[in-house]
Amino acid sequence: MNPSASSDASACVARLLNRYSMGIKHLVEPGPSEVQLRTIIEAALRAPDHGELVPFRFCVIGGAARARLADLFEASAVRRGKSAESCALERERALRAPLLIAIIARIDLYHPMVPAHEQWACVGGAVTNILNAIHMLGFAGKMLSGEKVRDAEIVGAFCQPGETLTGWISVGTAAKQPGERRAKPVDDVLSFF
Ligand SMILES: Cc1cc2nc3c(=O)[nH]c(=O)nc-3n(C[C@H](O)[C@H](O)[C@H](O)COP(=O)(O)O)c2cc1C
């Protein structure tokens, strides 16, 4: 550790190492306030962004707007021939958490300097920063996508031409402790050149 790092900074990193996704059925009120939401989006904007392209934008669905999203999710499941049970579950995916953040990628496939994979890396960084900020503010969340991100009607509700609907981060307060997680050893991914 850098000797100039404060004990506060160490505590922050320790907290980051405890970040986990929480299933939507365990996300309850309260969700973040508007001020907290803006902080969360500021964190997203700190993702490493080659060329400062900001290859993403966000659309928040909270309160009564979730019912409109539930209608969209359900109609998509019906179109895909899902069972009544699956269709009901799709409604729940929109209604359970206090708030959802749609992640909309804006990838410039023909950018002369920044290839698409670098822009996607930035989108991933934004998603991670959102999840970390949610966690650091005492909330919990989970990113979900599924087949419906490719449903033309749902895509049309969120995206302009050329944009990609990446999924939704559900956000709320965790109603339970996280379950046991599979260990991911550092040595499996770390080498020195
Ligand atoms: C773009 C993206 C889409 C995802 N879509 C789904 C999904 O549709 N269903 C799912 O179970 N997990 C999905 N995940 C994974 C979960 O959000 C979560 O990361 C995973 O369950 C591991 O949990 P952890 O974040 O606690 O490590 C997605 C993750 C990302 C980044």
The ligand as a Tripos MOL2 file, in Angstrom:
@<TRIPOS>MOLECULE
LIG
   31    33     1     0     0
SMALL
NO_CHARGES

@<TRIPOS>ATOM
      1 C1        -24.1030   -6.2250  -18.7860 C.3       1 LIG1
      2 C2        -24.4670   -7.2650  -17.7780 C.ar      1 LIG1
      3 C3        -25.6460   -7.9870  -17.9340 C.ar      1 LIG1
      4 C4        -25.9940   -8.9650  -17.0060 C.ar      1 LIG1
      5 N1        -27.1580   -9.6670  -17.1820 N.ar      1 LIG1
      6 C5        -27.5100  -10.6220  -16.2960 C.ar      1 LIG1
      7 C6        -28.7350  -11.3470  -16.4470 C.ar      1 LIG1
      8 O1        -29.5220  -11.0930  -17.3600 O.2       1 LIG1
      9 N2        -29.0120  -12.3120  -15.5440 N.ar      1 LIG1
     10 C7        -28.1480  -12.6040  -14.4960 C.ar      1 LIG1
     11 O2        -28.4620  -13.4920  -13.7080 O.2       1 LIG1
     12 N3        -27.0090  -11.8980  -14.3240 N.ar      1 LIG1
     13 C8        -26.6680  -10.9380  -15.1860 C.ar      1 LIG1
     14 N4        -25.5010  -10.2270  -15.0170 N.ar      1 LIG1
     15 C9        -24.6070  -10.5910  -13.8840 C.3       1 LIG1
     16 C10       -25.0870  -10.0230  -12.5460 C.3       1 LIG1
     17 O3        -25.3700   -8.6510  -12.6570 O.3       1 LIG1
     18 C11       -24.0100  -10.2020  -11.4330 C.3       1 LIG1
     19 O4        -22.8610   -9.4850  -11.7560 O.3       1 LIG1
     20 C12       -23.6580  -11.6630  -11.2240 C.3       1 LIG1
     21 O5        -24.8000  -12.3170  -10.7090 O.3       1 LIG1
     22 C13       -22.4530  -11.8510  -10.2630 C.3       1 LIG1
     23 O6        -22.7170  -11.2680   -9.0300 O.3       1 LIG1
     24 P1        -21.6640  -10.2710   -8.3550 P.3       1 LIG1
     25 O7        -21.8330   -8.9520   -9.0630 O.co2     1 LIG1
     26 O8        -22.0730  -10.2470   -6.9010 O.co2     1 LIG1
     27 O9        -20.3000  -10.8570   -8.5370 O.co2     1 LIG1
     28 C14       -25.1450   -9.2320  -15.8950 C.ar      1 LIG1
     29 C15       -23.9860   -8.4630  -15.7180 C.ar      1 LIG1
     30 C16       -23.6480   -7.4990  -16.6480 C.ar      1 LIG1
     31 C17       -22.3910   -6.6940  -16.4250 C.3       1 LIG1
@<TRIPOS>BOND
     1     1     2 1
     2     2     3 ar
     3     2    30 ar
     4     3     4 ar
     5     4     5 ar
     6     4    28 ar
     7     5     6 ar
     8     6     7 ar
     9     6    13 1
    10     7     8 2
    11     7     9 ar
    12     9    10 ar
    13    10    11 2
    14    10    12 ar
    15    12    13 ar
    16    13    14 ar
    17    14    15 1
    18    14    28 ar
    19    15    16 1
    20    16    17 1
    21    16    18 1
    22    18    19 1
    23    18    20 1
    24    20    21 1
    25    20    22 1
    26    22    23 1
    27    23    24 1
    28    24    25 2
    29    24    26 1
    30    24    27 1
    31    28    29 ar
    32    29    30 ar
    33    30    31 1
@<TRIPOS>SUBSTRUCTURE
     1 LIG1         1 GROUP 0 **** ****
